[in-house]
Amino acid sequence: MLSAFITATAQISSWTADNGNGTYTNPLFYDEFSDPDVIRVGEEYYLAGTTMHCTPGLVVLKSKDLVNWSLASYCFNRWEDILPGQDKLKLQNGKMVYGQGVWAPVIRWHNGKFYVFTNVNGNGLQLFTSESASGPWEHKPLGGHIYDLSVLFDEDGKVWAIHGYDEVKVTQFKPDFSGYVEGSERVIIPRGSAIGEGHHAYKIDGMYYILSAEYSPMGRLVCARSKNIFGPYETTAVSCCESLGTRKFPLVEGLGLHGEWTHDGAKFHIGHYPDNELGNATIHQGGMVQTPEGSWWGCTMLDFVGVGRTTCLCPITWTDGWPVWGLEGNPGRTPRTWIIPDGKPSAPSAPYQRNDNFDKKTLGNVWQWNHEPIDALWSLRKGKLRLQAAEAENLLWAHNTLTQRCIGPVSTATVTLDGSHLKDGDRAGLAILNLPYAWVGLVCNNGQLQIQWHHQQLSAQNRDLPKGAKSVLLRVNTDLDQMWATFSYSTNNETFTAIGDTLPLPYQLSIFQGSRYSLFCYHEIAQGNSNEHNYGYAEFDNFMVKEPLADRSSNYPAGKVITLTNLADGSRMQALKRGLCYRAYPGSREFDSKDCQFRVIDCGLGRVVLEALNGMGYVSITGLGLSADVRLIKDRSKAELFQWQDMLRGECMLMSLTTHCYIGCSPDMGEPYSARFAGSDPNRRNGCVFKFEIVNR
């Protein structure tokens, strides 16, 4: 089993949640995927998500196992195809739509047709329909002020939109979706019912359920239910306090009036928070789906460090008629690692091919343009991406900036830039598009090319190119967990030289997106306004992304002898001669002895038994709740099975399959180890997260 796991994961070069051993590790995507809505049609699942101002827009993914996903299609290629003539969608005449556009879509399938509903700011509700999730999609504008909605095709033929924040309403669509039934809107859940927004509505066994994201004072997933669509509804929380062991992200603050932050030198700052505060860095919005075998699963998002917003998969346990996120005995909490639904994994695979040598006639489907591109100003020629410069004040206003989401936990993007055709005032390069943004690239001044590192709020740094050089390799290293990026360049295709300061990668609620790798070329002017001047162009080649932590085979030390150091206080879990597990502190006799060493015995599906090397036997669990002692017994057949929880970077948790809680030891209470912990705190220091180290023997 272990060899199969290592073989499968060793072949992974881009993040996939699939561990290759019948389990998966959240998040499903280590890049941005916001506002997920999920359905099943036959044996396949479909997931729709937010794309904001980027094109192509409105993404639909498909999967056979809820873990491995691939692109089905985008619902539209250009804004002009669905909403023609709008300057703000094209970065023209001083207008833009950062933080707007397509968001919180709904995907449904009814009578042989796919439906995707989504709001577009200032343009009302939009509907896309197709007989195939692969498209082509037909577009119909519905208008109105309905957003963050869900759609329910009821059994009586009526179709309802469920929408609103705090006060939840329903509005009936006309049968041909030409609009809404006049006078049909009514309140079904009054204010003050602890309901939020971003609804997902279902009718299951005659009962109406509405999942909803509550974000104040903390992100939670709540559920309302009623036997009648018009209510009355009762409500409860079905997921809370689950951050998967990630702390609240530093947040961009002080943005001021809309648009002020689009200038270089914009006056905003990055706020920092207590490292154990949850805020909205929790599972809080998304939908649920039933497998053909009858199990239920939730696809929900959380605000996830430098990634932005991404999606997690959680088993659902129906309890007293409520769809509760989590496993029996540990309601409301999502496993970081769990078994693939119904034991039907497909081959581990990533949703996108991120590398692009630009040799094909079309761009890879991972790419999206920042706003609407000007098609006359870009092309794929002779294996190169050519971007023609147009006037812009800075990167945020630059036309034809080509982006893809940064991928975590850690990644490095490298591209070759040929600047031989740049003209005075042109600049081109590789950027991290975020707030603040920064880039490394080439600038042309007085006919001379220079390497420049440019930061939205800091002074630029320039370096001379070797005499006669016209091209350069540009590189960005990112750590999305630690939320930073660094920049470098090479003029000899071998040695890279660092340039510029470390760029923080915060999340922000202005453009509602995480960090993006971006290729750009523009002509800098005092105020952005695209004119048809004859500026130069840049050519890019061999865009490559490397993900050193995508291969997680070393994260599962099956067959190895390990120590388990508790992140709460630096102590190691110790097998006491009295038959209990307790703590051994650095400097003690036991700390580096066999008393703190355990052999990891692989039992398949990522489940392990721990054998104490001091001869005390195997780790077991007795009792439930506070009395769920971690004991040591001689009979291996009665040893506890633990689901190994991969917390990445050599950290782990151990889930008891008896309690579905985690073994741990409070740093403050002086207690022995027990299997009573619901999950990790954001800072991972509540006593149930370990750093494991392999002992050489």
C-alpha positions as CSV (number, residue, x, y, z in Angstrom):
1,M,0.0,0.0,0.0
2,L,2.8,2.4,0.9
3,S,4.7,1.8,-2.3
4,A,1.5,2.5,-4.3
5,F,1.1,5.8,-2.4
6,I,4.7,6.9,-3.0
7,T,4.5,6.0,-6.7
8,A,1.2,8.0,-7.2
9,T,2.3,11.0,-5.2
10,A,5.8,11.1,-6.7
11,Q,4.3,11.7,-10.1
12,I,2.4,14.8,-8.9
13,S,4.0,18.0,-10.0
14,S,1.1,20.3,-9.3
15,W,-1.2,20.4,-6.2
16,T,-4.0,18.0,-6.1
17,A,-5.9,17.1,-3.0
18,D,-5.7,13.4,-3.9
19,N,-3.0,11.7,-1.7
20,G,-2.8,8.6,-4.0
21,N,-3.8,6.2,-1.2
22,G,-7.6,6.6,-1.2
23,T,-7.5,9.8,0.9
24,Y,-7.5,13.5,0.1
25,T,-6.1,16.5,2.0
26,N,-7.9,19.8,2.1
27,P,-8.0,22.3,0.5
28,L,-9.2,20.8,-2.8
29,F,-7.4,23.6,-4.6
30,Y,-4.3,25.4,-3.3
31,D,-5.3,28.3,-5.4
32,E,-8.3,30.6,-5.5
33,F,-11.7,29.1,-6.0
34,S,-14.4,31.3,-4.5
35,D,-18.1,30.9,-3.8
36,P,-18.4,27.2,-4.8
37,D,-21.7,25.7,-5.9
38,V,-21.8,21.9,-6.6
39,I,-24.2,19.5,-8.3
40,R,-24.2,15.9,-9.5
41,V,-25.6,14.8,-12.9
42,G,-25.5,11.0,-13.2
43,E,-22.0,9.9,-12.2
44,E,-20.3,13.3,-12.6
45,Y,-20.0,16.3,-10.4
46,Y,-19.9,20.0,-11.5
47,L,-18.6,22.9,-9.6
48,A,-19.1,26.6,-10.5
49,G,-17.1,29.5,-9.0
50,T,-16.5,33.2,-9.0
51,T,-14.1,34.8,-11.5
52,M,-14.9,38.5,-10.8
53,H,-13.5,40.8,-13.5
54,C,-11.3,38.2,-15.3
55,T,-11.9,36.7,-18.7
56,P,-12.7,34.2,-19.9
57,G,-15.2,34.2,-17.1
58,L,-17.5,32.0,-14.9
59,V,-15.7,28.8,-14.5
60,V,-17.2,25.3,-14.4
61,L,-15.2,22.3,-13.3
62,K,-16.1,18.6,-13.5
63,S,-15.1,15.5,-11.5
64,K,-15.9,11.9,-11.0
65,D,-14.9,11.7,-7.4
66,L,-15.3,15.2,-5.9
67,V,-11.5,15.3,-5.3
68,N,-9.9,15.4,-8.8
69,W,-11.3,18.2,-10.9
70,S,-10.7,19.4,-14.5
71,L,-12.0,22.3,-16.5
72,A,-15.3,21.8,-18.2
73,S,-15.6,25.3,-19.6
74,Y,-15.9,29.0,-19.0
75,C,-19.4,30.3,-19.6
76,F,-18.2,33.3,-21.7
77,N,-14.9,34.3,-23.3
78,R,-15.2,38.1,-23.4
79,W,-17.3,40.7,-21.6
80,E,-18.2,42.1,-25.0
81,D,-20.0,38.9,-25.9
82,I,-22.5,39.3,-23.1
83,L,-22.4,43.0,-22.0
84,P,-21.2,45.0,-24.9
85,G,-20.0,48.6,-24.9
86,Q,-19.1,49.0,-21.2
87,D,-15.9,51.0,-20.6
88,K,-15.5,49.7,-17.0
89,L,-15.2,46.1,-18.2
90,K,-12.3,47.2,-20.6
91,L,-10.2,49.5,-18.4
92,Q,-11.2,52.4,-20.6
93,N,-11.9,56.1,-19.9
94,G,-10.8,55.9,-16.3
95,K,-13.2,53.1,-15.4
96,M,-12.6,49.6,-14.1
97,V,-14.4,46.8,-12.2
98,Y,-11.9,45.4,-9.8
99,G,-13.8,43.5,-7.1
100,Q,-16.8,43.4,-9.3
101,G,-18.1,41.3,-12.3
102,V,-19.1,37.7,-11.9
103,W,-19.5,36.4,-8.4
104,A,-21.4,33.8,-6.3
105,P,-22.8,31.7,-9.2
106,V,-25.4,29.0,-9.0
107,I,-25.2,25.9,-11.1
108,R,-28.2,23.7,-11.6
109,W,-29.3,20.9,-14.0
110,H,-33.0,20.5,-14.9
111,N,-34.7,18.5,-17.7
112,G,-31.5,17.9,-19.7
113,K,-30.1,21.4,-19.4
114,F,-27.4,23.1,-17.3
115,Y,-28.2,26.5,-15.8
116,V,-25.7,28.9,-14.4
117,F,-27.1,32.1,-12.7
118,T,-24.8,34.9,-11.6
119,N,-24.9,38.5,-10.7
120,V,-22.7,41.1,-12.6
121,N,-22.4,44.4,-10.7
122,G,-24.5,47.1,-12.2
123,N,-26.1,44.8,-14.7
124,G,-28.2,42.5,-12.6
125,L,-28.7,38.8,-12.8
126,Q,-27.4,36.9,-15.8
127,L,-28.3,33.4,-17.0
128,F,-26.2,30.9,-19.0
129,T,-27.7,27.7,-20.3
130,S,-26.3,24.7,-22.2
131,E,-27.0,21.1,-22.9
132,S,-23.4,20.3,-21.9
133,A,-21.2,21.6,-19.1
134,S,-18.5,21.9,-21.8
135,G,-20.6,24.5,-23.6
136,P,-21.3,26.3,-25.7
137,W,-23.4,28.5,-23.4
138,E,-26.3,30.7,-24.3
139,H,-26.6,34.0,-22.4
140,K,-29.7,35.8,-21.3
141,P,-29.8,38.9,-19.1
142,L,-32.4,38.8,-16.4
143,G,-31.7,42.1,-14.6
144,G,-33.2,42.9,-11.3
145,H,-31.4,43.3,-7.9
146,I,-31.0,39.7,-7.1
147,Y,-27.5,38.6,-6.0
148,D,-25.7,36.0,-3.8
149,L,-28.7,33.8,-4.6
150,S,-29.6,30.2,-4.9
151,V,-32.1,28.7,-7.4
152,L,-34.6,26.0,-6.7
153,F,-36.5,24.0,-9.3
154,D,-39.5,22.9,-7.3
155,E,-41.5,19.8,-7.9
156,D,-44.6,21.8,-8.9
157,G,-42.7,23.3,-11.8
158,K,-42.1,26.7,-10.2
159,V,-38.6,28.1,-10.1
160,W,-37.5,30.2,-7.2
161,A,-34.6,32.6,-6.5
162,I,-33.6,32.6,-2.8
163,H,-31.6,35.7,-2.0
164,G,-30.9,38.5,0.5
165,Y,-28.7,39.1,3.5
166,D,-30.1,38.7,7.0
167,E,-33.6,39.1,5.6
168,V,-34.1,36.2,3.2
169,K,-36.5,36.5,0.3
170,V,-37.9,34.3,-2.5
171,T,-38.7,35.6,-6.0
172,Q,-40.3,33.4,-8.7
173,F,-38.9,33.3,-12.2
174,K,-41.2,33.3,-15.2
175,P,-41.3,29.8,-16.8
176,D,-39.3,31.0,-19.9
177,F,-36.8,33.0,-17.7
178,S,-37.8,36.2,-19.5
179,G,-38.0,37.8,-16.1
180,Y,-39.7,37.5,-12.7
181,V,-43.3,36.9,-11.8
182,E,-44.7,40.3,-10.8
183,G,-45.6,40.5,-7.1
184,S,-44.0,37.1,-6.3
185,E,-41.2,38.4,-4.0
186,R,-41.8,37.8,-0.3
187,V,-39.8,37.5,2.9
188,I,-39.4,34.0,4.1
189,I,-36.9,34.4,6.9
190,P,-37.1,37.7,8.8
191,R,-34.2,39.7,10.1
192,G,-32.7,38.6,13.3
193,S,-32.8,34.8,12.5
194,A,-28.9,34.4,12.5
195,I,-28.9,33.9,8.7
196,G,-26.3,35.5,6.5
197,E,-25.9,35.5,2.7
198,G,-24.6,33.4,-0.2
199,H,-27.5,30.9,0.0
200,H,-27.7,27.3,-1.3
201,A,-31.2,25.9,-1.4
202,Y,-32.4,22.3,-1.7
203,K,-35.5,20.3,-1.3
204,I,-34.8,16.9,0.3
205,D,-37.5,14.4,1.2
206,G,-40.1,17.1,1.2
207,M,-38.1,19.5,3.4
208,Y,-36.7,22.8,2.3
209,Y,-33.1,23.5,3.3
210,I,-31.2,26.8,2.9
211,L,-27.4,26.9,3.6
212,S,-26.1,30.3,4.3
213,A,-22.8,32.1,5.1
214,E,-22.8,34.1,8.3
215,Y,-19.8,36.3,8.5
216,S,-20.5,38.6,11.5
217,P,-19.0,38.3,14.0
218,M,-17.3,35.2,12.7
219,G,-17.5,33.1,9.6
220,R,-19.9,30.2,10.0
221,L,-22.1,28.0,7.8
222,V,-25.7,28.0,9.0
223,C,-28.8,26.1,7.8
224,A,-32.5,26.9,7.8
225,R,-35.2,24.3,7.2
226,S,-38.9,24.3,6.8
227,K,-41.7,22.1,5.3
228,N,-42.9,25.0,3.3
229,I,-40.8,27.2,1.0
230,F,-42.4,30.3,2.6
231,G,-41.6,29.1,6.1
232,P,-41.6,29.4,9.0
233,Y,-37.9,28.3,9.2
234,E,-35.8,27.2,12.1
235,T,-32.1,27.8,11.9
236,T,-28.9,26.3,13.3
237,A,-25.1,26.4,12.7
238,V,-23.8,23.3,10.8
239,S,-20.1,24.3,10.6
240,C,-18.2,26.6,12.8
241,C,-14.7,27.4,14.1
242,E,-13.0,25.4,11.3
243,S,-10.0,27.1,9.8
244,L,-8.1,23.8,9.0
245,G,-5.3,25.2,11.2
246,T,-4.7,28.4,9.3
247,R,-4.5,31.7,11.0
248,K,-6.5,34.8,10.0
249,F,-4.8,36.5,7.1
250,P,-3.2,40.0,7.3
251,L,-5.8,42.3,5.7
252,V,-5.3,45.4,3.6
253,E,-6.8,48.3,5.5
254,G,-7.2,52.1,4.9
255,L,-8.1,51.8,1.2
256,G,-10.1,55.0,1.3
257,L,-12.5,56.0,-1.4
258,H,-13.1,53.6,-4.3
259,G,-10.3,53.8,-6.8
260,E,-7.7,55.6,-4.7
261,W,-5.8,52.4,-4.3
262,T,-5.3,52.1,-8.1
263,H,-2.5,54.7,-8.0
264,D,1.1,54.0,-7.2
265,G,1.9,55.3,-3.8
266,A,-1.7,54.5,-2.7
267,K,-2.1,55.1,1.0
268,F,-3.2,51.8,2.5
269,H,-1.5,49.5,5.0
270,I,-1.6,45.9,6.0
271,G,-3.3,45.2,9.3
272,H,-2.2,42.3,11.6
273,Y,-4.3,40.3,14.0
274,P,-3.8,38.0,17.0
275,D,-2.4,34.8,15.7
276,N,-5.3,32.8,17.2
277,E,-8.2,34.9,15.9
278,L,-10.6,33.2,13.5
279,G,-12.6,36.0,11.9
280,N,-13.7,34.9,8.5
281,A,-10.8,32.6,8.0
282,T,-13.2,29.7,8.5
283,I,-15.4,27.4,6.4
284,H,-18.5,29.5,5.8
285,Q,-20.0,29.4,2.3
286,G,-20.9,26.7,-0.2
287,G,-23.2,23.9,-1.2
288,M,-23.7,20.2,-0.7
289,V,-24.3,17.1,-2.9
290,Q,-25.3,13.5,-2.6
291,T,-23.3,10.7,-4.2
292,P,-25.0,7.9,-6.2
293,E,-24.3,5.6,-3.2
294,G,-26.1,8.0,-0.9
295,S,-23.4,9.7,1.1
296,W,-23.5,13.5,1.5
297,W,-20.6,16.0,1.0
298,G,-20.1,19.7,1.3
299,C,-18.0,21.9,-0.9
300,T,-17.4,25.1,1.0
301,M,-15.0,27.9,1.0
302,L,-12.8,29.6,3.5
303,D,-10.6,32.7,3.3
304,F,-7.2,31.0,3.1
305,V,-4.1,33.0,3.8
306,G,-2.3,34.3,0.6
307,V,-4.3,32.1,-1.6
308,G,-7.4,34.2,-1.2
309,R,-10.6,32.1,-1.1
310,T,-10.5,28.4,-1.8
311,T,-12.7,25.3,-1.5
312,C,-12.7,22.4,0.9
313,L,-14.5,19.0,0.8
314,C,-16.2,17.8,4.0
315,P,-18.3,14.7,4.8
316,I,-21.8,15.5,6.1
317,T,-23.5,13.6,8.9
318,W,-27.2,14.0,9.1
319,T,-28.1,14.6,12.7
320,D,-31.7,15.1,13.9
321,G,-32.7,16.0,10.3
322,W,-29.8,18.6,9.9
323,P,-26.9,18.3,7.4
324,V,-24.1,18.8,9.9
325,W,-20.5,19.2,8.5
326,G,-18.1,16.7,10.0
327,L,-18.1,13.2,11.4
328,E,-20.2,11.6,14.1
329,G,-18.8,12.6,17.5
330,N,-17.2,15.8,16.1
331,P,-20.0,17.9,14.6
332,G,-19.2,21.1,12.8
333,R,-15.5,20.4,12.1
334,T,-14.0,19.4,8.8
335,P,-11.1,16.8,8.6
336,R,-8.0,18.1,7.0
337,T,-7.5,14.6,5.6
338,W,-10.2,12.0,5.0
339,I,-11.2,9.2,2.6
340,I,-12.3,9.9,-0.9
341,P,-16.1,9.7,-1.2
342,D,-17.5,6.2,-1.5
343,G,-14.0,4.8,-2.0
344,K,-14.1,5.6,-5.7
345,P,-11.0,7.6,-6.5
346,S,-9.9,8.5,-10.0
347,A,-6.2,9.0,-10.9
348,P,-4.7,11.9,-9.0
349,S,-4.7,15.0,-11.3
350,A,-4.5,18.8,-11.1
351,P,-7.3,21.0,-12.6
352,Y,-4.9,22.9,-14.9
353,Q,-1.6,22.7,-16.8
354,R,0.1,25.8,-15.5
355,N,3.2,25.8,-17.7
356,D,2.9,27.3,-21.1
357,N,5.6,27.5,-23.8
358,F,3.1,29.4,-26.1
359,D,3.7,27.0,-29.0
360,K,0.0,26.3,-29.5
361,K,-2.5,28.4,-31.4
362,T,-4.4,29.1,-28.2
363,L,-3.5,30.0,-24.6
364,G,-3.7,27.4,-21.9
365,N,-7.0,27.3,-20.1
366,V,-5.4,28.3,-16.8
367,W,-4.9,31.9,-18.2
368,Q,-7.3,34.7,-17.7
369,W,-7.1,38.3,-18.8
370,N,-7.3,41.2,-16.3
371,H,-10.6,42.7,-17.6
372,E,-11.4,42.6,-21.3
373,P,-8.3,42.3,-23.6
374,I,-7.8,44.3,-26.7
375,D,-7.4,41.5,-29.2
376,A,-5.5,43.6,-31.7
377,L,-2.7,44.2,-29.1
378,W,-1.7,40.5,-28.4
379,S,-0.9,37.4,-30.4
380,L,0.8,34.1,-30.3
381,R,3.6,34.1,-32.9
382,K,6.3,31.6,-33.6
383,G,6.1,30.1,-30.1
384,K,6.0,33.4,-28.3
385,L,3.4,35.5,-26.5
386,R,3.5,39.0,-27.9
387,L,2.0,41.8,-25.9
388,Q,1.8,45.2,-27.5
389,A,2.2,48.2,-25.2
390,A,-0.8,50.6,-24.6
391,E,-0.9,53.6,-22.4
392,A,-1.5,53.1,-18.7
393,E,-0.7,54.8,-15.5
394,N,0.5,51.6,-13.8
395,L,0.0,47.9,-13.7
396,L,-3.6,48.1,-12.4
397,W,-4.6,50.0,-15.6
398,A,-2.5,48.1,-18.0
399,H,-4.4,46.5,-20.9
400,N,-3.8,42.8,-21.8
401,T,-2.3,41.7,-18.6
402,L,-2.4,38.0,-18.7
403,T,-2.9,36.3,-15.3
404,Q,-3.1,32.9,-13.6
405,R,-3.7,32.3,-9.9
406,C,-0.6,31.8,-7.7
407,I,-0.5,28.2,-6.5
408,G,0.5,27.1,-3.0
409,P,1.7,26.2,-0.6
410,V,4.9,27.2,-2.3
411,S,5.6,27.9,-6.0
412,T,8.1,29.5,-8.3
413,A,7.2,31.1,-11.6
414,T,9.8,31.8,-14.3
415,V,9.4,33.3,-17.7
416,T,11.7,34.5,-20.5
417,L,11.2,38.1,-21.6
418,D,12.6,39.5,-24.9
419,G,12.6,43.3,-24.6
420,S,14.4,44.1,-27.9
421,H,11.2,45.7,-29.4
422,L,10.3,47.9,-26.4
423,K,10.4,51.7,-27.0
424,D,11.0,54.6,-24.7
425,G,8.4,54.6,-21.9
426,D,7.5,51.0,-22.3
427,R,7.8,48.5,-19.5
428,A,7.1,44.7,-19.5
429,G,7.6,41.9,-17.1
430,L,6.4,39.4,-14.5
431,A,4.1,40.7,-11.7
432,I,2.3,39.6,-8.6
433,L,-1.1,41.3,-9.1
434,N,-2.5,42.0,-5.7
435,L,-2.7,44.9,-3.3
436,P,0.0,46.0,-3.1
437,Y,1.3,44.8,-6.4
438,A,5.0,44.5,-7.5
439,W,6.8,43.4,-10.6
440,V,10.2,42.7,-12.1
441,G,10.9,43.4,-15.7
442,L,12.4,45.6,-18.3
443,V,12.0,49.3,-18.9
444,C,13.1,51.3,-21.9
445,N,14.5,54.8,-21.3
446,N,16.4,56.9,-23.9
447,G,16.7,53.8,-26.0
448,Q,18.4,51.8,-23.2
449,L,16.9,48.7,-21.4
450,Q,17.2,48.3,-17.7
451,I,16.0,45.7,-15.2
452,Q,13.5,47.2,-12.8
453,W,11.7,46.0,-9.6
454,H,8.6,48.1,-9.1
455,H,6.4,48.2,-6.0
456,Q,3.0,50.0,-5.8
457,Q,4.0,51.9,-2.7
458,L,7.8,51.9,-2.6
459,S,10.6,53.4,-4.7
460,A,11.6,51.4,-7.7
461,Q,15.0,49.7,-8.0
462,N,17.0,49.6,-11.3
463,R,19.8,47.4,-12.5
464,D,21.8,47.6,-15.7
465,L,21.7,44.9,-18.3
466,P,24.9,43.4,-19.6
467,K,26.0,45.3,-22.8
468,G,24.0,44.1,-25.8
469,A,21.6,42.0,-23.8
470,K,18.0,42.2,-24.9
471,S,16.3,39.3,-23.0
472,V,16.2,38.2,-19.4
473,L,14.7,35.4,-17.3
474,L,12.3,36.7,-14.6
475,R,11.4,34.8,-11.5
476,V,9.0,35.1,-8.6
477,N,9.1,32.9,-5.5
478,T,5.9,32.7,-3.4
479,D,5.0,31.2,-0.1
480,L,1.3,31.6,0.2
481,D,1.1,30.1,3.7
482,Q,3.6,32.6,5.0
483,M,2.2,35.2,2.6
484,W,5.3,36.6,0.9
485,A,7.0,36.8,-2.5
486,T,10.5,37.6,-3.7
487,F,11.8,38.6,-7.1
488,S,14.9,37.8,-9.1
489,Y,16.3,37.7,-12.6
490,S,19.0,36.0,-14.7
491,T,20.9,37.4,-17.7
492,N,22.9,34.2,-18.3
493,N,20.1,31.6,-18.0
494,E,21.9,30.1,-15.0
495,T,22.4,32.4,-12.0
496,F,19.5,34.4,-10.6
497,T,20.1,37.7,-8.8
498,A,17.6,38.9,-6.2
499,I,16.1,42.3,-6.6
500,G,13.7,44.4,-4.5
501,D,12.1,43.9,-1.1
502,T,10.0,41.0,0.0
503,L,6.4,41.6,-1.1
504,P,3.7,40.8,1.4
505,L,0.8,38.8,0.0
506,P,-2.2,39.8,2.1
507,Y,-5.8,39.1,1.3
508,Q,-8.1,42.1,0.8
509,L,-11.7,42.8,0.5
510,S,-11.4,45.3,-2.4
511,I,-10.8,43.2,-5.4
512,F,-11.8,40.0,-3.5
513,Q,-9.1,38.0,-5.1
514,G,-5.9,36.3,-4.1
515,S,-2.5,36.8,-5.6
516,R,-1.9,36.2,-9.4
517,Y,1.1,35.7,-11.5
518,S,0.8,38.2,-14.3
519,L,2.5,39.0,-17.6
520,F,2.2,42.6,-18.8
521,C,3.5,45.2,-21.2
522,Y,2.4,48.9,-21.1
523,H,3.5,52.4,-21.9
524,E,3.6,54.5,-18.8
525,I,1.8,57.8,-18.8
526,A,0.6,60.1,-16.0
527,Q,-3.1,59.0,-16.3
528,G,-4.2,55.8,-17.9
529,N,-6.2,56.1,-21.2
530,S,-5.7,53.6,-24.0
531,N,-4.9,55.4,-27.3
532,E,-3.8,53.8,-30.6
533,H,-0.2,55.0,-30.4
534,N,2.6,53.0,-32.1
535,Y,4.4,51.8,-29.0
536,G,6.7,48.8,-28.8
537,Y,6.0,45.2,-27.7
538,A,7.3,42.5,-25.6
539,E,7.6,38.7,-26.3
540,F,7.4,36.1,-23.6
541,D,8.4,32.4,-23.7
542,N,8.5,29.3,-21.5
543,F,6.3,30.3,-18.6
544,M,7.1,27.6,-16.0
545,V,5.6,27.0,-12.5
546,K,7.3,24.7,-10.1
547,E,5.6,23.5,-6.9
548,P,8.1,21.8,-4.6
549,L,5.5,20.8,-2.0
550,A,3.1,19.3,-4.4
551,D,4.7,15.9,-3.9
552,R,3.6,15.0,-0.4
553,S,4.9,11.5,-0.2
554,S,7.3,12.4,2.6
555,N,4.3,13.8,4.7
556,Y,3.1,10.2,5.5
557,P,5.9,8.4,7.4
558,A,4.5,4.9,7.1
559,G,6.9,2.2,8.4
560,K,9.1,4.8,10.0
561,V,10.0,5.5,13.6
562,I,9.1,9.0,14.5
563,T,8.9,11.5,17.4
564,L,5.9,13.7,17.9
565,T,6.7,17.2,19.2
566,N,3.6,19.1,20.4
567,L,3.5,22.6,18.8
568,A,1.8,23.9,22.0
569,D,4.8,23.7,24.3
570,G,7.7,21.9,22.5
571,S,7.2,18.7,24.5
572,R,7.2,15.2,23.0
573,M,4.5,12.6,23.4
574,Q,5.9,10.0,25.8
575,A,4.8,6.4,26.4
576,L,4.8,6.3,30.2
577,K,5.6,3.0,31.9
578,R,2.3,3.4,33.8
579,G,0.5,2.8,30.5
580,L,-0.5,6.4,29.7
581,C,0.8,8.9,27.2
582,Y,2.1,12.2,28.7
583,R,4.7,14.8,28.0
584,A,8.5,14.8,28.0
585,Y,10.2,18.2,27.9
586,P,13.5,19.2,26.2
587,G,16.4,18.4,28.4
588,S,14.7,15.5,30.2
589,R,16.1,12.0,30.1
590,E,13.1,10.7,28.3
591,F,13.0,13.4,25.5
592,D,15.6,11.7,23.3
593,S,14.9,8.1,24.5
594,K,12.8,5.3,23.1
595,D,10.0,6.5,25.5
596,C,9.3,9.2,22.9
597,Q,9.6,7.1,19.8
598,F,6.8,5.5,17.9
599,R,6.7,3.2,14.9
600,V,4.0,4.2,12.3
601,I,2.3,1.1,11.0
602,D,0.4,1.6,7.8
603,C,-3.1,0.0,7.8
604,G,-4.3,1.4,4.4
605,L,-6.4,4.4,3.6
606,G,-4.0,6.7,5.4
607,R,-4.8,5.0,8.7
608,V,-2.1,4.0,11.1
609,V,-1.3,2.2,14.4
610,L,1.4,3.6,16.7
611,E,3.8,1.2,18.4
612,A,5.8,2.5,21.4
613,L,9.5,1.6,20.9
614,N,10.1,1.3,24.7
615,G,8.1,-1.9,24.7
616,M,4.9,-0.6,26.3
617,G,2.9,-1.7,23.3
618,Y,0.4,0.1,21.0
619,V,-1.5,3.3,21.4
620,S,-5.1,2.8,22.2
621,I,-8.2,4.9,23.2
622,T,-10.5,4.2,26.1
623,G,-13.7,6.1,26.8
624,L,-15.2,9.1,25.1
625,G,-15.1,12.9,25.6
626,L,-12.9,14.2,28.4
627,S,-12.2,10.7,29.5
628,A,-10.9,9.5,26.1
629,D,-7.6,8.5,27.5
630,V,-4.7,7.7,25.3
631,R,-3.5,4.3,26.7
632,L,-0.8,1.7,25.8
633,I,-1.8,-1.9,25.4
634,K,0.1,-5.1,24.4
635,D,-2.6,-6.5,22.0
636,R,-2.1,-5.0,18.6
637,S,-5.5,-6.2,17.4
638,K,-7.1,-3.8,20.0
639,A,-4.9,-0.8,19.1
640,E,-6.5,2.4,18.0
641,L,-6.7,3.3,14.3
642,F,-5.7,6.9,13.6
643,Q,-6.5,8.8,10.4
644,W,-3.3,10.6,9.7
645,Q,-4.0,14.3,9.2
646,D,-1.5,16.0,6.8
647,M,-1.0,19.5,8.1
648,L,1.9,19.9,5.6
649,R,5.5,20.9,6.2
650,G,6.1,18.0,8.5
651,E,3.1,18.7,10.8
652,C,0.2,16.4,11.5
653,M,-2.7,15.6,13.7
654,L,-4.0,12.1,14.6
655,M,-7.7,11.5,14.4
656,S,-9.1,8.7,16.5
657,L,-11.5,6.6,14.5
658,T,-13.3,5.8,17.8
659,T,-14.1,9.4,18.7
660,H,-13.5,11.2,15.4
661,C,-11.6,13.7,17.5
662,Y,-7.9,14.3,17.7
663,I,-5.4,13.2,20.4
664,G,-3.8,16.0,22.2
665,C,-2.6,17.4,25.5
666,S,-3.4,20.9,26.7
667,P,-0.3,23.0,27.4
668,D,-1.9,24.6,30.5
669,M,-3.9,21.9,32.3
670,G,-1.3,19.3,33.2
671,E,-3.5,16.6,31.7
672,P,-2.4,13.3,30.1
673,Y,-3.1,12.8,26.4
674,S,-6.7,12.2,25.4
675,A,-8.7,12.0,22.2
676,R,-11.0,14.9,23.0
677,F,-9.8,17.7,20.8
678,A,-12.3,18.9,18.1
679,G,-9.5,20.3,15.9
680,S,-6.7,22.7,15.6
681,D,-6.8,26.3,16.6
682,P,-5.6,28.8,14.0
683,N,-2.2,29.0,15.5
684,R,-1.9,25.2,15.9
685,R,-0.9,25.6,19.6
686,N,-3.9,24.2,21.4
687,G,-2.2,20.9,22.0
688,C,-3.3,18.6,19.1
689,V,-0.9,19.5,16.3
690,F,2.5,17.8,16.2
691,K,5.8,18.2,14.3
692,F,6.9,14.7,13.4
693,E,10.5,13.8,12.9
694,I,11.9,10.6,11.5
695,V,14.3,8.8,13.8
696,N,17.3,7.3,12.0
697,R,17.2,3.6,12.8
